[in-house]
């Protein structure tokens, strides 16, 4: 039986672990022992280990027996952990979304004969896979997507709960947003250019600039116009901007602010929430629109964000283990999506888990 070593047992990590442990020998590591024990209770076959990815020797020793590693740590830990995995000559799927340019590790991955697929989650992830597919079929002139994970019953003042690490949410709000406009990379403040929209299945939301294009600015630089926005309930962006203006996310206040928001943004186990994703791909003669709407699975208590992000990642793990994708180097999802077998594998895997992506 293949051995998967998964690093990260958070909200998304739990969903991934319980999906993979049905078919593989799963080793799960995290620095939080309580999280590990909670998941172990649901599946005794999962082998758990307290792991600190910043403890290089211990971490590398732990993954030594892995057939593949699934990396799901907060972004600020992701790049260095990914480098260690590649140096250990282990194939890897990464959903840490680290702020560094992970493509810079491509030569190292080739040198170590490693197949690494990065950003293989909801978004970045699904929009990239689909853009990669259509980029092989048509001349794409413009691409954009909007995404958000939100509580069904919002409560003020934030009207928001974090379905993944609050640190990474805050990073979205403070990191400048890069986009492609008329074939040039432009940088605008996060939370800027707020627009109100009526979104299918949801109603009125606001969209604002965030830095979600990442590798697309390099791999798809031939597409003249590309942008990404985050969706929230109206008023959220201005509230977060006011916190930035008050310096609550500055270095001296950051830890205190994160601790406060971690409590106030925490989803309850039975709190209903949803994830929505709208993707637009414009060609000379075609406008391809994809819409994803998913709600919490109330039976398993798995959030929609954990489902849509986690199952995309576990689909990618299965794709590598089944040799559907085996290119050496660091591959972002838009490169993988250019392979018809890969995109079909992922969409089929998601559909079997009741994640529906409609196309117009």
N, C-alpha and C positions, 0 to 999 in steps of 0.2 A: 504494500500500500504506500502511495506517495506521501511524503511528509511535508506539510506546510507549516512554516513558522510565521505566525502573525504577531506583529509588534503594535500594540495598541488595543485596549479593551474598553474604550469609551462608548459613547452612544451609538456611533456607527460600527465600532469594533465588535460589539456584542452581536449585532445582526449578522455581520460577516462570519464571525466565528461559528455561530449556530448553523449557518448555511453550509460552510465548508466541512464541518465535523461530521456531516451526514455521509460523506463520501471519502474522506481522507483522514489520515492521522494528523490531528491538529495540535500544534504546540503554541500556546498563547502566552505572551509576555507583556507585562506592564509594570510600572513602578508602584501602582496602586493595588495592593493585595486584596482590598475589599471588593474592587471591581472584578478581579480574577475569580475570587471565591463565589461571587454572585453568578457569574457565567458558568462556572464549574457545577453549580447546583442544578442547572438546567440540562447539562450534558456531562455526565461523569467521565466520558471517554476523552474529553479535552484535557490535555496535560498543561498545567499552568506553572509559570515561573516568574518570580519578581525580577524584573530587568530594568536597568537604567541604561538607555542608549548612549549616554555620555560616558559610561564606564566601558571604554573601547575593548579592553581585553576580555572582560566577562561577556559582553554582547557578542563579540566575534566567536567566542568559544561556544556560546549557546546556539548560534545558527549554523555551526559547522556541519551538522547532519541534515540540513534542509535540502529538499528538492527545489523549493521556491520559497521566497520570503514575500510577505504582504506587509507593507509599511504604512501605518496609519497613526502617526504621532502628530502633535501640533506642529504647525509650519516652521516655527523657529528652531525646531530640532531636526527637521526633515532632511535638509541638504547633507549635513555631516553624516547622518545615519545612512542615507542612500549611498554616499561615497564608501562607507565602511562595508556595506553589503556587496557592492561591486568589487571592492578589493578582496573580499572573501570569495569571489568567483561564484556568487549565487544569483540565479535569475530572480527578478524582483518586479512586483507591481506596487506602485507608490501612489498613495492618495493624500500625502502630507501637504501638498500645495505650498511648498516652501517658497519664500520670496526670491531666493537666488535663481539664477539661470541654470536649471538642471541639465540643459542640453550641453553645457560645458563639460559634463562628465561622459560625453559620448565616446571620445577617444579612449578613455579609461575602461569603459565597458567593452569596447571592441578588443582592446588589449587583453582583457581578462575573459574573453569569450562569453560575455554575459548578455542576456536578453533582458532589457529593462523597459517596462512601459510605465510612463509617468502620467500624472493628472487623470487617472482612469476612474473618475467619479461621476457625479451628476453634472456639475458645471464648474470648472472645466471638466470635460469628459464627453457626455452624450452629444452636445453641440459640435464638438471637435470631430468625433467619429463620423457624424452625419455630413459635416462639411467636407471631410476628407473623401467620403464616398462620392459626393456630387462634384467635387473638384476634378475627379477623374472622368466624369460624364459630360459636363458642360463647362462653358466659360462663365465663371462666377464673377459678377461685377460688384456685388455688395452682400454683406453678411452681418447679421446682428442677432443677439438673443437677450432675453430678460428672464431672470430666475429669482425665486424666493421661497423660503420655507417659513410658514407663519402659523400662529395659533388660530383655530377656528373661532374662538371666543376671545378677542383681544381685550386687554385691560390697560387703562392708562397708568402712568404717562407714556410708557414706551410702546404699548400695543404690539409687543414682540416678546417671543421666547426663543432662546437659542437651541436649535436642534443639533448643534455640534459645538466644539470648543469656543467659548466666548472670546478667547484671545484671538482666534482667527477671524471672528466676526469683526472685532475692533480693528484688526489689521486691514480689513476691507474698507473701513471708514476713514483711515488715516493715510493709506498708501496712495499716491497720485495715480490717476487712471490713464493708461495709455490706450490710444485708439488709432486707427488708420483713417485718415481723411484725405481724399484726393491723392492717394499714393504716398502720403507722408505721415510719419508717426507724429502724433500730437499728444501732449500731456496736459490733462486738465485735473483740477482738484476732485478727489472723491466726494461724493454727496452732491455734486454740481449738476446743473441742467435737469432739475426736477420736472417731471411731467406726470400728470394724472391720466390714467387709462382705465378703461373697462376691460377686464380680463375674463375670458371664458371660464365658467365654473366658479368664479370668485366674485366679480363685481369690481368696485372702484379700488385701485391701488395706485401708489406712486412709484415711479422708476427714476433712478439716479445713477450717475456714472460710478463704476468701480473698475478695478484693474483685473478683469477676468480673461482678457485675450491671451496673455502670457506667451506661450510658444508660437501662437498663430501669427504674431507680428514678425516672426522669423521664417517659419515654414510656409506661410501663405501670404508673403509680402507682395505677391503679384496681384492680389485682390485689392482694388483701389480703396474700398471703404469697408471698415469693420469696426464694430463697437459692441460693448457689453454693458448691461445695466442690472442693478439689483432691485427687486420688488419688495416693497413694504407697505403697510397701511399708511394713508396720508397723515403727514405731520411728523413721522418718525425721523426723516432726514434732517429737518430743521432742528429738532430736539438734540440729535447727535452732534450737529454742527455747533450748537450752543455749548455743549460740553467740551468740544474741542477748543472753542474760543475762550472758555474758562480755564484752559490748560489742564483739564482733568485727565488727559491722556499723555501728558508730558512725563518724562522719565521719573521725576520725583513723586508723581501722583499715580502712576500707571498701576502699580500692584494693588493699591487701595481701591482704585476704580474697578479693576477687573474683579477683585474679590466681592465687591458690592454687586456688580452686574451678574456675576456667576450665581448669586443667590436669587436676585430679582428676575433673571431670565431663565431660571431652571424650569424645564417642563416637568409637570407631574407625570407619574407613570401612566395614568389613564386620561391625560389631557389631550383632547382631540386637536390635531393639527393637520396641515396639508402642505404639499409642495407643488408649485406651478412653474412651468418652463415653456416659453414661447421662442421659437427659432424661425428666422427668415433667411432664405438663401435666394438671391436674385440673379438670374442669368439674362442673356439677351432676349430670350423668348419665354422664359419660365420664371414664375415666382413659387418657390417651394416653401410651404409653411408647415411646421411641426408644432404640436401642442401636447404637453404632458401635464396631467393632473393626477395626483395621488394623495390618498389620505392614510392616516395611521391605521395599521392593522390592529384592531381592538382585541383580537384573540391572542396574538403573540405580544401585544404592547410594543410593537416595533414601529417607530416613527416613520413617516413618509420620507423624511430626509435620510434616515438610516437605510431605508429600503432602496431608494433611488440611487443614493451614493454607493451604499455597500454592495448591492447586487450587481451594479456595473463593475465594481472592482472584482467581485468574486467571479463574474463572467469572464473577466480578463485573465484571472488566475487560471480558470479552467481552459481558456483558449490557449494559453502557453503550455499547460500540462498535456493538452491534447495535440500539441504541435501544429495548431492552426496558424499561429504566429511564432516564428522562431528567428527573426532577424536580430543579429547581434548589434549591440549599441543601445543608446537611449532613444526610445521612440515615443513621441507624444501621440495622443489618440488620433489626431487628424492624419498621421502617416499610416497608422494601423487601419483606420477606416477606409483608406484607399483600396484595401483588399476586400473584394466582395464576400469571400468566405468569412472574414472576420466580422464585418458589419452584420451579416446574417446571423452569425453565431450569437453575437451580443443581443440583438433585438429578439431573437428566439428565446434566449435565456431569461431576459426581462419579462417577456410575455408569459412564460411559464410561471412566473412569480407575480402575475397579475399587475404588472407595470405596463400601462398602455400608452403608446406614443402614436397619436393620430396624425395623419398627413393629409394636407390639402394641396 
